[in-house]
């Protein structure tokens, strides 16, 4: 994976914006999604390439659709 992959950075920014809009910490989001806080951090920084199942889990934890979480994320 390229260090500055724009797709992963865009997804990470969406996760961070939605998390902050919901007033959640990375820890709380991770707990709600059944994931590790360091994993959420890696996604937000564009360092992790989450599978669709984990993207869906994060979206559900944020109370939004997977499609909404992925808005603007494209090649």
NORQUI-V824005 format. One record per residue. N is the residue number from 1. RES is the residue in one letter. PHI is phi in degrees with one decimal (none if undefined). OMEGA is omega in degrees with one decimal (999 if undefined). BURIAL is 1 if it has 16 or more other C-alpha atoms within 10 Angstrom, else 0. Layout:
# NORQUI-V824005
N | RES | PHI | OMEGA | BURIAL
N | RES | PHI | OMEGA | BURIAL
This chain:
# NORQUI-V824005
1 | X | none | 177.3 | 0
2 | X | -72.9 | -175.1 | 0
3 | X | -57.3 | -176.4 | 0
4 | X | -115.2 | -179.9 | 0
5 | X | -65.9 | -174.7 | 0
6 | X | -64.1 | 178.0 | 0
7 | X | -66.9 | 180.0 | 1
8 | X | -68.0 | 177.5 | 1
9 | X | -65.1 | 179.4 | 1
10 | X | -65.6 | 177.4 | 1
11 | X | -62.7 | 179.6 | 1
12 | X | -59.5 | 178.4 | 1
13 | X | -64.8 | 176.5 | 1
14 | X | -61.1 | 179.7 | 1
15 | X | -60.1 | -178.4 | 1
16 | X | -62.4 | -179.1 | 1
17 | X | -60.9 | -179.4 | 0
18 | X | -67.6 | 178.6 | 1
19 | X | -62.5 | -178.9 | 1
20 | X | -66.5 | 178.2 | 0
21 | X | -62.8 | 178.1 | 0
22 | X | -90.2 | 178.6 | 0
23 | X | 67.9 | -178.0 | 0
24 | X | -103.3 | 169.7 | 0
25 | X | -83.6 | 174.8 | 0
26 | X | -58.9 | -179.6 | 1
27 | X | -61.4 | -178.4 | 0
28 | X | -67.1 | 177.5 | 1
29 | X | -60.3 | -179.9 | 1
30 | X | -59.4 | 179.8 | 1
31 | X | -62.6 | -179.8 | 0
32 | X | -63.7 | -177.6 | 0
33 | X | -90.5 | -178.2 | 1
34 | X | 72.5 | -179.3 | 0
35 | X | -123.9 | 179.7 | 1
36 | X | -88.2 | -179.6 | 0
37 | X | -59.5 | -179.4 | 1
38 | X | -67.2 | 176.6 | 0
39 | X | -68.4 | 176.4 | 1
40 | X | -59.8 | 178.5 | 1
41 | X | -58.3 | 179.4 | 1
42 | X | -63.0 | 177.3 | 1
43 | X | -65.2 | -177.8 | 1
44 | X | -61.3 | -179.9 | 1
45 | X | -90.2 | 178.2 | 1
46 | X | 74.6 | -178.0 | 1
47 | X | -97.3 | -179.0 | 1
48 | X | -113.0 | 176.8 | 1
49 | X | -113.2 | -175.1 | 1
50 | X | -71.7 | 174.4 | 1
51 | X | -71.9 | -177.3 | 0
52 | X | -61.3 | 178.3 | 0
53 | X | -62.5 | 179.5 | 0
54 | X | -71.9 | 174.9 | 1
55 | X | -61.5 | 179.0 | 1
56 | X | -64.9 | 179.0 | 1
57 | X | -64.8 | 178.8 | 1
58 | X | -66.0 | 179.0 | 1
59 | X | -59.1 | 179.7 | 1
60 | X | -60.7 | 179.6 | 0
61 | X | -63.9 | 178.6 | 1
62 | X | -88.0 | 179.5 | 1
63 | X | 75.4 | 179.6 | 0
64 | X | -130.1 | 177.4 | 0
65 | X | -79.2 | 175.1 | 0
66 | X | -60.9 | 179.0 | 1
67 | X | -60.2 | 178.7 | 0
68 | X | -61.7 | -179.4 | 0
69 | X | -64.2 | -176.7 | 1
70 | X | -95.0 | -180.0 | 1
71 | X | -56.8 | 178.1 | 0
72 | X | 80.2 | 179.1 | 0
73 | X | -95.5 | -177.9 | 1
74 | X | -156.8 | -177.4 | 0
75 | X | -75.6 | 999 | 0
